[in-house]
Amino acid sequence: MQNREGRSRNGRKENPRNNAKRLKEQVIRTTTKEASATKNLISRINNNVIARNLILAACGIIVFIFLVTILLNLFTRHNVQRDVPDFTGMTLQEAEHAARDASLDLTINDSLYVPAYDGGIILDQLPEAGSKVKPGRRIFLTVNSYRQRMVRIPYVTGFSLRQAKNNLETAGLTIDELIYRPDIATNYILEQRYQGQIITPGSTLEAEQGSGITLIVGMGEEPTLQPVPKTVGFPLNEAQSRLWEVGLNIGKVEFDPGINLLNRNDAHVYAQSPEQGRYVTLGTPVTLKLTLDDKKVEQGSIASDKAAKQIAKEQAAMLDTLNNE
C-alpha cells in the first residue's frame, strides 16, 4: 500500500517544522560550499599573476567598449537626422533662418552671375534638398553675384591664334568670333574688338568675365583646309577651346531639355557638325549638341570615331585617285 500524504514510512505523521528546519540547514550547507569554492577560486586567481592580469585586461576592454559606445552615440548623434531644406531661391537671410530651425550650418563655397536671378539669391546647394543628415551638418551654397566681375582685356594683336586664345582664357574671357582676312600671316591676329571697339596697345578697357572678344585673323590667298577636331565627350568650354585653337568658329549650340544655367557645366557634347575629321576652311562654324545623359555621350563618341575613320578612308581613296590621274 502507498503511504498517505503527511505520514512517514513508518506510519507516523511528519512535523512540518522539522521539514523546514532540515531544508534550511541544507540551503545553508550548499551556500557555504559555494561561497567557499568562490573564495578558493578568487584566492587561486590572486595567487596566479597571469590569470589575474588576463581577467583585469578583459574587464578593462569591456569597460572601454562600453564607454566608447556611449561617447559615439553622444557625439555622432546616432539615429538623429534632419531633412535638408530647399535653400534654392532663398536670400541668405532666409536661408540662415531656415538652417537654424533645422540645426544646420551654411557655408558659401561658390558664386555665379546669372542675370535672370537677383543678386544674393541661392542658386545651388550640397547636399541636395530632402537629404537626410545629422544635426550640425555643413551645407555648401552657390550664391548669385550682384554683378559679374570685371577683367581687363589683354592686348593680343600680333600674337598667333593659339597664344591669343590662351591669353584671353587666362584673363577669364572667350572668343566671340574669328573673322578671317587675306594676309600672309596665316592664323595671326590682325585686330581685336570688343563690342565693336578696337582694342589698341595700352588700352585699359575692361569687360565682364566670360565676355567674348572678336578676333580678326590672317589667312593666305589660297584657302586653308583644317580637319575638324573631336569635340564629342567634352564639356562646352573645352569643346569651344579645341575649335578656336584650330581656327574654327562655334556655330549653333543646342542643349537637351533639362539643361539650365546652373547645370550647364555638367553637360557634354554628344554630336557635332561637321563631323570629326572632316576637312573645312578656316572660320567654318561647327554646331554642337549637349546633354546630361552619359550613355548618350558614350554612344555619340563611338559614332564620332566611326565616322572619322570612314572619312579618313574616303579622303585616302580620293588622294589615290588624284595621284593616279
C-alpha positions as CSV (number, residue, x, y, z in Angstrom):
1,M,0.0,0.0,0.0
2,Q,1.1,3.6,-0.7
3,N,1.9,6.0,2.1
4,R,-0.7,8.5,2.8
5,E,0.1,12.3,2.5
6,G,1.6,13.8,5.6
7,R,2.8,10.5,7.0
8,S,6.3,9.0,7.2
9,R,7.2,5.4,6.0
10,N,6.7,4.0,9.5
11,G,3.2,5.4,9.6
12,R,3.9,8.3,11.9
13,K,2.8,11.9,10.9
14,E,5.8,14.2,10.0
15,N,6.3,17.5,11.7
16,P,6.3,20.5,9.2
17,R,8.7,22.4,11.4
18,N,11.3,19.7,11.2
19,N,11.0,19.6,7.4
20,A,11.5,23.4,7.2
21,K,14.5,23.1,9.6
22,R,16.1,20.4,7.5
23,L,15.6,22.4,4.3
24,K,17.1,25.5,5.9
25,E,20.1,23.6,7.0
26,Q,20.6,22.1,3.6
27,V,20.4,25.5,1.9
28,I,23.0,26.9,4.4
29,R,25.3,24.0,3.7
30,T,25.0,24.5,-0.1
31,T,25.5,28.2,0.2
32,T,28.5,27.7,2.4
33,K,30.1,25.3,0.0
34,E,29.5,27.7,-3.0
35,A,31.0,30.6,-1.0
36,S,34.0,28.5,0.0
37,A,34.5,27.4,-3.7
38,T,34.2,31.0,-4.9
39,K,36.6,32.2,-2.2
40,N,39.1,29.5,-3.2
41,L,38.8,30.4,-6.9
42,I,39.4,34.1,-6.1
43,S,42.4,33.1,-3.9
44,R,43.9,31.0,-6.7
45,I,43.4,33.8,-9.2
46,N,45.0,36.3,-6.9
47,N,48.0,34.0,-6.5
48,N,48.3,33.4,-10.3
49,V,49.7,36.7,-11.8
50,I,48.9,35.7,-15.4
51,A,45.3,34.8,-14.7
52,R,44.7,37.9,-12.7
53,N,46.1,40.2,-15.4
54,L,44.1,38.5,-18.1
55,I,40.9,38.9,-16.2
56,L,41.7,42.6,-15.4
57,A,42.5,43.2,-19.1
58,A,39.2,41.6,-20.2
59,C,37.3,43.7,-17.7
60,G,39.2,46.8,-18.9
61,I,38.3,46.0,-22.6
62,I,34.6,45.6,-21.7
63,V,34.5,48.9,-19.8
64,F,36.4,50.7,-22.7
65,I,34.0,49.3,-25.3
66,F,31.0,50.4,-23.2
67,L,32.4,53.9,-22.8
68,V,33.3,54.3,-26.5
69,T,29.8,53.2,-27.5
70,I,28.2,55.8,-25.2
71,L,30.5,58.6,-26.4
72,L,29.9,57.7,-30.1
73,N,26.2,57.8,-29.6
74,L,26.6,61.1,-27.7
75,F,28.9,62.9,-30.2
76,T,27.7,61.4,-33.5
77,R,24.0,61.6,-32.5
78,H,23.3,58.2,-33.8
79,N,19.8,57.8,-35.3
80,V,19.3,61.6,-35.1
81,Q,18.7,63.0,-38.5
82,R,17.4,66.2,-40.2
83,D,15.8,66.8,-43.5
84,V,17.8,69.3,-45.6
85,P,15.5,72.2,-46.5
86,D,15.4,73.5,-50.1
87,F,17.5,76.7,-49.9
88,T,17.5,77.5,-53.6
89,G,15.7,80.7,-54.5
90,M,16.1,82.0,-50.9
91,T,18.1,85.0,-49.8
92,L,21.0,84.4,-47.5
93,Q,19.0,85.8,-44.6
94,E,16.1,83.5,-45.3
95,A,18.4,80.5,-45.7
96,E,20.2,81.2,-42.4
97,H,16.8,81.3,-40.6
98,A,15.8,78.0,-42.1
99,A,19.2,76.5,-41.3
100,R,18.9,77.4,-37.6
101,D,15.5,75.8,-37.4
102,A,16.9,72.6,-38.9
103,S,20.1,72.8,-36.7
104,L,22.4,73.0,-39.8
105,D,25.3,75.2,-40.7
106,L,25.7,77.1,-44.0
107,T,28.9,77.9,-46.0
108,I,29.1,79.8,-49.3
109,N,31.7,78.0,-51.4
110,D,31.0,79.4,-54.8
111,S,29.3,82.3,-56.6
112,L,28.0,82.7,-60.1
113,Y,26.5,85.6,-62.1
114,V,23.1,84.6,-63.6
115,P,21.3,87.7,-64.9
116,A,17.9,86.0,-64.6
117,Y,18.2,86.0,-60.8
118,D,18.6,88.8,-58.2
119,G,21.9,89.2,-56.5
120,G,22.3,87.2,-53.3
121,I,19.9,84.5,-54.3
122,I,21.0,80.9,-53.6
123,L,21.4,79.0,-56.9
124,D,22.5,75.6,-55.7
125,Q,23.3,73.6,-52.6
126,L,25.1,70.4,-51.5
127,P,23.7,68.1,-50.1
128,E,20.5,68.5,-52.1
129,A,17.1,69.3,-50.6
130,G,15.5,66.4,-48.9
131,S,18.7,64.6,-48.0
132,K,19.0,63.0,-44.5
133,V,21.8,64.5,-42.5
134,K,22.9,64.8,-38.8
135,P,22.3,68.0,-36.9
136,G,25.2,70.4,-37.3
137,R,26.0,69.2,-40.9
138,R,27.5,71.9,-43.1
139,I,25.6,72.8,-46.2
140,F,27.5,74.3,-49.1
141,L,25.8,77.0,-51.1
142,T,26.3,78.6,-54.5
143,V,25.1,82.2,-54.5
144,N,24.2,84.6,-57.3
145,S,26.6,87.5,-57.6
146,Y,25.2,91.0,-57.7
147,R,27.3,91.7,-60.8
148,Q,29.8,89.9,-63.0
149,R,33.5,90.5,-62.1
150,M,35.2,93.0,-64.5
151,V,38.5,92.0,-66.1
152,R,41.0,93.9,-68.2
153,I,41.1,92.9,-71.9
154,P,44.6,91.8,-72.8
155,Y,46.2,93.1,-76.0
156,V,46.7,90.1,-78.3
157,T,47.1,91.7,-81.7
158,G,50.2,90.3,-83.4
159,F,50.0,87.1,-81.5
160,S,49.4,83.7,-83.0
161,L,45.8,82.4,-82.7
162,R,46.8,79.8,-80.1
163,Q,48.7,82.4,-78.0
164,A,45.8,84.9,-78.2
165,K,43.2,82.2,-77.2
166,N,45.3,81.2,-74.2
167,N,45.8,84.8,-73.0
168,L,42.1,85.5,-73.3
169,E,41.1,82.4,-71.5
170,T,43.6,83.1,-68.7
171,A,42.0,86.5,-68.3
172,G,38.6,84.9,-68.0
173,L,37.4,85.9,-71.5
174,T,36.4,83.9,-74.5
175,I,36.4,84.4,-78.3
176,D,33.1,85.7,-79.8
177,E,34.0,85.2,-83.4
178,L,37.0,84.5,-85.7
179,I,36.9,86.7,-88.8
180,Y,39.5,85.7,-91.5
181,R,41.0,88.3,-93.9
182,P,43.6,87.7,-96.6
183,D,47.1,88.2,-95.2
184,I,50.4,86.5,-95.4
185,A,50.4,85.8,-91.7
186,T,48.0,82.9,-91.5
187,N,46.4,82.4,-88.1
188,Y,48.0,85.5,-86.6
189,I,45.8,88.2,-85.0
190,L,45.5,91.3,-87.2
191,E,43.0,93.2,-84.9
192,Q,40.8,92.6,-81.9
193,R,37.5,94.2,-81.0
194,Y,35.1,94.3,-78.0
195,Q,31.5,95.3,-78.7
196,G,32.7,96.9,-82.0
197,Q,35.5,98.9,-80.3
198,I,39.1,98.2,-81.5
199,I,41.5,97.3,-78.7
200,T,44.7,99.3,-79.0
201,P,48.1,98.9,-77.3
202,G,48.0,100.2,-73.7
203,S,44.2,100.0,-73.6
204,T,42.7,99.7,-70.1
205,L,39.2,98.7,-71.4
206,E,37.5,96.2,-69.1
207,A,34.8,93.6,-69.9
208,E,32.7,91.3,-67.7
209,Q,34.3,88.0,-67.0
210,G,33.1,85.5,-69.7
211,S,32.7,88.1,-72.4
212,G,33.7,87.2,-75.9
213,I,36.3,89.1,-78.0
214,T,36.1,89.3,-81.8
215,L,39.5,88.5,-83.4
216,I,40.4,89.4,-87.0
217,V,42.8,86.7,-88.2
218,G,45.0,86.5,-91.2
219,M,44.7,83.8,-93.9
220,G,46.8,83.2,-97.0
221,E,45.4,83.8,-100.5
222,E,44.7,80.1,-101.0
223,P,42.0,78.8,-98.7
224,T,43.5,76.7,-95.9
225,L,41.7,73.4,-95.1
226,Q,41.6,72.2,-91.5
227,P,40.3,68.9,-90.1
228,V,37.6,69.3,-87.6
229,P,38.8,68.1,-84.1
230,K,36.7,65.8,-82.0
231,T,34.5,67.7,-79.5
232,V,32.2,64.8,-78.6
233,G,32.6,63.9,-74.9
234,F,33.9,67.3,-73.9
235,P,32.1,70.0,-71.9
236,L,31.2,73.1,-73.8
237,N,34.1,75.3,-72.7
238,E,36.7,72.6,-73.7
239,A,34.9,71.9,-77.0
240,Q,34.9,75.6,-77.8
241,S,38.6,75.9,-76.9
242,R,39.5,72.9,-79.2
243,L,37.7,74.5,-82.1
244,W,39.1,78.0,-81.6
245,E,42.6,76.6,-81.4
246,V,42.5,75.3,-85.0
247,G,40.7,78.4,-86.4
248,L,37.1,77.2,-86.4
249,N,34.1,79.1,-85.1
250,I,31.3,78.0,-82.8
251,G,28.1,77.6,-84.7
252,K,24.7,76.8,-83.1
253,V,24.8,75.3,-79.6
254,E,21.8,73.1,-78.8
255,F,21.0,71.9,-75.2
256,D,18.9,68.9,-74.4
257,P,15.7,69.6,-72.2
258,G,16.6,69.9,-68.5
259,I,19.8,71.8,-69.0
260,N,19.9,75.2,-67.5
261,L,22.4,77.9,-66.4
262,L,23.1,76.0,-63.1
263,N,23.9,72.6,-64.6
264,R,25.2,73.6,-68.0
265,N,28.8,73.0,-66.9
266,D,27.9,69.3,-66.3
267,A,26.7,68.8,-69.9
268,H,28.8,67.2,-72.6
269,V,28.8,67.3,-76.3
270,Y,27.2,64.2,-77.9
271,A,27.1,65.3,-81.5
272,Q,28.8,67.8,-83.8
273,S,28.5,69.0,-87.4
274,P,30.7,69.0,-89.5
275,E,31.9,65.6,-88.2
276,Q,35.2,64.8,-86.6
277,G,38.0,64.5,-89.2
278,R,36.1,66.4,-92.0
279,Y,38.3,69.0,-93.7
280,V,36.8,72.5,-93.8
281,T,38.1,76.0,-94.5
282,L,39.3,78.2,-91.6
283,G,36.5,80.1,-89.9
284,T,33.9,77.4,-90.6
285,P,31.2,77.3,-87.8
286,V,30.7,73.9,-86.0
287,T,27.3,73.1,-84.5
288,L,27.4,71.4,-81.1
289,K,24.7,69.4,-79.2
290,L,25.0,68.8,-75.5
291,T,23.3,66.5,-73.0
292,L,23.5,65.4,-69.4
293,D,22.9,61.8,-70.4
294,D,26.3,59.9,-70.0
295,K,25.1,57.0,-72.1
296,K,24.1,59.3,-74.9
297,V,27.6,60.9,-74.8
298,E,29.2,57.5,-74.9
299,Q,27.2,56.4,-77.9
300,G,27.9,59.7,-79.6
301,S,31.6,59.3,-79.0
302,I,31.6,55.8,-80.6
303,A,29.7,57.1,-83.6
304,S,32.0,60.1,-84.0
305,D,35.1,57.9,-84.0
306,K,33.5,55.5,-86.5
307,A,32.5,58.4,-88.8
308,A,36.1,59.8,-88.6
309,K,37.5,56.5,-89.7
310,Q,35.1,56.4,-92.7
311,I,36.0,60.0,-93.6
312,A,39.7,59.1,-93.5
313,K,39.2,56.2,-95.8
314,E,37.2,58.4,-98.3
315,Q,39.9,61.0,-98.3
316,A,42.7,58.5,-98.8
317,A,40.8,57.0,-101.7
318,M,40.4,60.4,-103.2
319,L,44.1,61.2,-102.9
320,D,44.9,57.9,-104.6
321,T,42.6,58.8,-107.4
322,L,44.2,62.2,-107.9
323,N,47.7,60.8,-107.8
324,N,46.8,58.2,-110.5
325,E,45.4,60.8,-112.9
